[in-house]
Amino acid sequence: QVQLVESGGGLVQSWGSLRLSCAASGRTFSSYVMGWFRQAPGKEREIVSAISWSCSATYYADFVTGRSTISRVDSKNTVYLQMNSQKAEDTAVYYCAADQTVVASNRTPSAYAYWGQGTQVTVYS
């Protein structure tokens, strides 16, 4: 079974930084796309960023472009999301997702087959 485990969430001051990690296991992910999504209370789940294992194509949502970086470590099957200049509106549960057929630019959560449990990020002033 595919398993995705997020870590690195927590409490961060406004304008501070966090690095989220997603450790993937259960199969070879060389043909997969890994995505980060977030969901705030009362709002729909939305894409944050995504990266392809095969070609390193990346996607960033407009609200994180320029202040976030997605990366991977192939030997560890791990994807990272570095988030800088955090804002109060970044407070949400952040989820790691994976799919074999989706392209990195696909913004739709339903396109991803596998999901982690999520990690809470809270930004305070």
C-alpha positions as CSV (number, residue, x, y, z in Angstrom):
1,Q,0.0,0.0,0.0
2,V,1.1,3.5,-0.7
3,Q,1.8,5.5,2.5
4,L,2.4,9.2,2.8
5,V,3.6,10.6,6.1
6,E,3.8,14.4,6.6
7,S,5.9,16.1,9.2
8,G,7.3,19.6,10.0
9,G,4.1,21.4,10.8
10,G,3.6,23.5,13.9
11,L,3.4,27.0,15.2
12,V,5.3,29.7,13.2
13,Q,5.4,33.5,13.7
14,S,4.2,35.8,10.9
15,W,7.0,36.3,8.3
16,G,8.7,33.1,9.6
17,S,9.5,29.9,7.8
18,L,8.7,26.2,7.9
19,R,9.8,23.2,6.0
20,L,7.2,20.4,5.6
21,S,8.3,16.9,4.7
22,C,6.4,14.1,3.0
23,A,7.9,10.6,3.2
24,A,6.5,8.2,0.6
25,S,6.6,4.4,0.8
26,G,5.0,1.3,-0.6
27,R,6.2,1.4,-4.2
28,T,8.5,3.0,-6.8
29,F,7.5,6.7,-7.3
30,S,9.7,7.5,-10.4
31,S,6.6,8.0,-12.5
32,Y,4.6,9.9,-9.9
33,V,3.7,13.5,-9.1
34,M,3.7,14.6,-5.5
35,G,1.5,17.5,-4.4
36,W,1.0,19.7,-1.4
37,F,-2.5,20.9,-0.6
38,R,-4.0,22.9,2.3
39,Q,-7.4,23.3,3.8
40,A,-8.3,26.0,6.2
41,P,-11.4,25.9,8.4
42,G,-14.6,26.6,6.4
43,K,-12.7,26.5,3.1
44,E,-12.2,24.0,0.3
45,R,-8.9,22.1,-0.1
46,E,-6.6,23.9,-2.5
47,I,-3.3,23.1,-4.1
48,V,-0.1,24.7,-2.8
49,S,2.6,23.1,-5.0
50,A,3.5,20.0,-6.9
51,I,6.5,18.3,-8.4
52,S,7.1,15.4,-10.8
53,W,9.5,12.7,-9.9
54,S,10.3,11.9,-13.6
55,C,11.0,15.4,-15.1
56,S,11.1,17.7,-12.0
57,A,8.3,19.8,-13.5
58,T,6.9,22.0,-10.7
59,Y,3.8,24.0,-10.0
60,Y,3.1,26.8,-7.5
61,A,-0.2,28.4,-6.6
62,D,-0.2,32.1,-7.0
63,F,-0.4,32.8,-3.3
64,V,2.9,31.0,-2.6
65,T,4.9,31.9,-5.8
66,G,8.1,33.5,-4.8
67,R,8.1,32.5,-1.2
68,S,7.9,28.7,-1.3
69,T,10.0,26.0,-2.8
70,I,9.2,22.4,-3.5
71,S,12.0,19.9,-3.7
72,R,12.7,16.2,-3.6
73,V,15.4,13.7,-2.4
74,D,15.1,10.7,-4.6
75,S,17.1,8.3,-2.4
76,K,14.7,8.9,0.5
77,N,11.5,9.1,-1.5
78,T,10.9,12.4,0.3
79,V,9.4,15.6,-0.9
80,Y,9.8,18.9,0.9
81,L,7.9,22.2,0.9
82,Q,9.9,25.2,2.2
83,M,7.6,28.0,3.1
84,N,8.9,31.5,3.8
85,S,7.3,34.7,4.8
86,Q,4.3,33.0,6.3
87,K,1.1,34.9,6.7
88,A,-1.9,34.4,9.0
89,E,-4.0,33.2,6.0
90,D,-1.5,30.4,5.6
91,T,-2.9,28.7,8.7
92,A,-4.4,25.4,7.6
93,V,-3.9,21.7,7.6
94,Y,-1.4,20.8,4.9
95,Y,-1.7,17.5,3.1
96,C,0.7,15.5,1.0
97,A,-0.7,13.7,-2.1
98,A,0.6,11.4,-4.8
99,D,-0.7,10.2,-8.2
100,Q,0.7,8.3,-11.1
101,T,-1.2,9.9,-13.9
102,V,-1.8,13.5,-12.8
103,V,0.4,16.3,-14.2
104,A,2.0,18.8,-11.8
105,S,0.0,21.7,-13.1
106,N,-3.3,20.0,-12.2
107,R,-4.9,22.0,-9.4
108,T,-7.7,19.6,-8.6
109,P,-7.5,17.6,-5.3
110,S,-9.7,14.8,-6.8
111,A,-7.0,14.0,-9.4
112,Y,-4.7,12.6,-6.7
113,A,-5.2,9.0,-5.6
114,Y,-3.2,8.9,-2.4
115,W,-3.2,11.2,0.6
116,G,-1.4,11.6,3.9
117,Q,-3.1,12.4,7.2
118,G,-2.1,16.1,7.1
119,T,-0.1,18.3,9.4
120,Q,-1.3,21.5,11.1
121,V,0.4,24.8,10.3
122,T,-0.6,27.8,12.5
123,V,0.8,31.3,11.8
124,Y,0.6,33.8,14.6
125,S,1.3,37.5,14.9
